[in-house]
Structure formats: structure tokens, C-alpha cells
């Protein structure tokens, strides 16, 4: 049986121009499929004169296409969207045929643009891409800390990811999803997650004004690098104002380490008033 899940027009003659989705036989069925457009086509071939009636059976369902419209569609692309934070503050982000096996030779982009003062939070709740190695040379999701591919890269991800939560440094974020053209078919389902624009995420000025460097992709993690026997200060988030509840910020302070310089870090707190939690919390 041949499967075509990227049929642009529901016309039998269109199969010639449609990407081939795979050929299957034996007792192992194909993975679930979701069409990229409006149609899925199956082509069943047999050269036997006699066969039984229970060769295969399956169930189909028509689903609403709006679930896959993350934002405003970008013209002449099958799966690229612009998400405006002023119009849509929260929502879902899905790969174009999730949870079905995703197509090969595909490039999708999801551009998130917030209003002034907003940051973007992205949480992947299911992430299953083909794993080609630690540098993701085949299929991958790449996240940029800004509106385009010239922005700094937060990370490149493939394989199976768990608890992947990312934040933009400012009010924009770009996600690209790329699958390479190849002969073999993958059976991975892609990704599903949620996004949120908010003014309530931690402001990062408490890091930059105190010689720290924000660790991209985190809400408020920072690293501080030695300038050779230098000194400095660290502050709680939003200092001198109250910090936000349910917050985790990590501080990494690194001394110099090379052939000429080897440093340790000495830390002392000049003020420390962190309230105790209620017993049992």
C-alpha cells in the first residue's frame, strides 16, 4: 500500500505530482497520518488472484484545520505563521501534521511578535523528531531570540525533548522547523506546545546593570565572568522591588581559568531576607 498525505488537490491525476509518503506491506501498519492539505490518498496494489477480506481496515476522521493555524498564515507557504501578541496572547503551536508522522523536505516558521515590554514563553509538551546526532544535522527545530534568522540562536533541538521551556529576552521570538529531503521515511510525530506573551515575566535589567549576562532561553538565569580579580554585586530579581512569586533564577559566577590565571570565587551576602515557607509546602 502506498500512502500520500501531501496531496494538494483531490484529483487522482495529482498523485503524480504529490510527494510520496511511503510504501508498506507485512503485518506492521503505517503510523498515524494527518494530511498537510485537504486530502490523503491510499493506493492498494496486489498481484494475487485470491485473497482474504481482512487485508486491512482503518478509521478516518475530518478535523478542523484551524487547530493548525498558530497565527496569521504567511502567503505561499504551507506551514509558516505570524503570531501577534496584541491579538493573541496565548495559544498552541503544533507541527503541521501532528500527531501524525511529519513530511520530509519541509520548512516551517513561527514568528512571535509581542508589544513593547512583553516577553514570549514557549513550552513544548510533546517533542518527537528524528535524531541524527547531537548537532541535529537532519530534522530540527531552531529557536532564535528575535524576529529573524540573523537574531541570536537560543538552541537547536531534535530527537525527544522533555520539559523544554524557553523565553525570549525581548518581545520577539522565531521558531523554524526543518525536515530534510531523503529517501527513507521517518515515523516521528513532530511537536506540540503552548506559547504565551506577557508583561509579567521577569525584567532582565537587574542582570545587565550589574555586569551579568542573561543566559538566552531562560527566564532569568545569568552568568557573571571574571575580569581578572574583579568584584561585583548580585541582586534578587526585580531588586530593590519585590520579586515575582513561583520564580526560579540561577546565578553562575565564573573565575578565570587558563595557564596564566586560575581564580576561585568568594561570595558573601550583605543582605539576606528570604522568608521561610509554611511548613509542609
Buried (B, 14 or more C-beta within 10 A) or exposed (E): BBBBBBBBEEEEEBBEEBBEBBEBEEEEEBBEBBBBBEBBBBEEEEEEEEEEEEEEEEEEEEEEEEEBEBBBBBEEEBBBBBBBBEEBBEBEBBBBBBBBBBBBEBEBBBBBBBEEEBBBBBBBBBBBBBBBEEEBEBBBBBBBBBBEEEBEBBBBBBBEBEEBBBBBBBBBBBBBBBBBEEEEBBEBBBBBBBBBBBEEBBBBEBBEEBBBEBBBBBBBBBBBEBEEEEEEEBBBBBBEEEBBEEEEBEBEBEBBEEEEEEBEEEEEEEEEEEEEEEEEE
